[in-house]
Amino acid sequence: MWSLLNSKTFKTLSTNPRLWRRTVTTKSLIYRKFGQPINELQIIEEDIPNPIDKQVLIKILRAPVNPMDVSIIQGIYPFRPKILPAIGGGEFVGEILKVGELVMNLNEGDLIIPLRMHLGSWTTYKLAEEEEVYKIPKYSDLKEAATIGANTCAAYRLLKGFVNLKPGDSIIQNGANGFVGQTVHKLCKLWGIKSLGVIRDRPDAGVLKLAMERLGATVVLTDKEIDTTDVYETNCLLKPKLALNCTGGEMAESIARHLDKCGIMVTYAGVSGKPFKISALPSLILNEQRFTGFWITKWIEENLGSPHQVRMMNELIRLLETNQLETPPVEIIPFDDFKEAFAKRDGSCKRFMLDMTVDEDVKWIGERLRPLVPLGHCSNFGGKKAVKKSDKK
Amino acid sequence: MWSLLNSKTFKTLSTNPRLWRRTVTTKSLIYRKFGQPINELQIIEEDIPNPIDKQVLIKILRAPVNPMDVSIIQGIYPFRPKILPAIGGGEFVGEILKVGELVMNLNEGDLIIPLRMHLGSWTTYKLAEEEEVYKIPKYSDLKEAATIGANTCAAYRLLKGFVNLKPGDSIIQNGANGFVGQTVHKLCKLWGIKSLGVIRDRPDAGVLKLAMERLGATVVLTDKEIDTTDVYETNCLLKPKLALNCTGGEMAESIARHLDKCGIMVTYAGVSGKPFKISALPSLILNEQRFTGFWITKWIEENLGSPHQVRMMNELIRLLETNQLETPPVEIIPFDDFKEAFAKRDGSCKRFMLDMTVDEDVKWIGERLRPLVPLGHCSNFGGKKAVKKSDKK
């Protein structure tokens, strides 16, 4: 496996015979201080030593650019790296190139995703501990795999962690077109749960509604429509037992008004930056509604390797294997074009994923093991002019 | 026991021999439509038949005038009587005069309080089902006894039902000088829990603070002081695990800001009528705080006769027996002077309790069994000019 590495990446770390060992050079997107990613991010090259003990050396294949990653660089996210400079990004899918002598359950050639958040994923090679990564099937779609660890897990936990939802039950969510929101609709559809999505009113609301409904949403309404809807009569929906709030502000209050008695609203983000109001009557006292929060970063830290997490990952991987999960549209950008991605990202809802393989002169396992996928350069899903290599479904 | 009744209250219900039985005439404060108590309440007299089956006939001795009772008459409380006219009031302490032939565990002469809420307590005699009342010790203080069933239970449930509080833990509450609030401070003191009370800023705040601290509050602050206090440093308080909200509005937000990580705020009333704001960050997501409601009426309906309720009542009665509970100051008003009570109540925090015995020419058990209590008329706790009969501690 080692031989797959481009020989130019091997270096001598030292002339001291005791330290004499081969290294691999990784190219990382780092930031030295908090600020706008487009200003702060820069590429550096570093040598990585061979993995020792329980370490594994990973070739990163795909790494998404999540809003959370951007907020961390901006310094406005609750999690901050312990030291700067730090490597950006959190999620990735990678291939194991080499394992330390104490690694028990992983081998060269395994396809893995991180179990821990915020390890730094915008880098071409990486050392991690065996316990920090999770082996996935080799034929997994790289795009799905790269987002399963945080966004898909968040959607899964939001639906499983608070209310015992049975087929036929309903949920309501704002930010229905967000990455987590889209996955929530998909999981609901898979599990027979009816989902009511709320999006901000906008010129292309009709198109967005159709896209969300195709993903699995039972109904999608704009924030202007939600308070006067007859959706329960016309769609035979039960009042939602669970409301998922990622916006705060009035859109949070809108979905809370739809909650069933004894329902719970879980807030997992507050992208509007605004608080929301709740009242004693009828919400808290008469209707016994509860309001709580969820933070996927903390959940993963606290449940690393737990039966909960293993069961969830196994179930998600099974959905991945059987093509029942579909990543929301995401544009693949070659790693070296990262500036373009961040420039485009500003002020748009577009999601990007960095392709960390394009400047290597070898084909990585994600591609090699999917012989039906035409390799090489092809145009992107979005009809973009720029010609880039794309993952396909 | 029957013979204790004033002979003028005995009547013949019917000349039909099958219905020939003695009745007692009760004098009740009823309302025929919703509105201000002072306008709507009127006294009527009705005959009550002998108790049958599992019924008990009760001589009501004391019945408080709670804000909840007033809200019900105003028609603004979540609970509404099923039919009008209805008898006002909910809490009382009474003596059993006669029992139906199927009554198992109660006897004539027993002192009882209601287990069920809103039975109608502003009446001199009453029929109730055996399961709706709870026997208390005969030497109980009537004033304590009359408020234990709703207000004291509410305080108890708020402290026991949501967080596992251990001695040394802290709670925070607004409306600290309310009836429930005062009892919360007392129970906290008894159980070794530190309590931080918040009151509205007012000219007599200093006096009120001292009174609350004498009751058991660790610290009492005004809403102006709460946000800049160094109370945790100076009083070695831990951050509160539990916040009790009965106001809503900004005072709710103030106490929420003091909640510890993973703390819970329970809203049991919203006397300001205003909602309160909560934010995704830091409250819900980073600090994992939860917001929920509690309604004593519903709790009692759902837990009537449950081990929970029996355990609670036993514990409260034990505190009552050992004089560890003290009712917040309350003015005793003769039943016939009810208009005076409601006129005084408007715009004041004064609490009243109706004395239903004063126009009877017998002494009831609450007095008779406490030989150390001087009977007859004496001035009230508050140095009121009007000379009224008062319960004493």
Interface residues (C-beta under 8 A of the other chain):
Chain A: P78 N245 G248 T267 Y268 A269 G270 K274 P275 F276 K277 I278 S279 A280 L281 P282 S283 L284 I285 L286 N287 E288 Q289 R290 F291 T292 G293 F294 W295 K298
Chain B: P78 N245 G248 T267 Y268 A269 G270 K274 P275 F276 K277 I278 S279 A280 L281 P282 S283 L284 I285 L286 N287 E288 Q289 R290 F291 T292 G293 F294 W295 K298
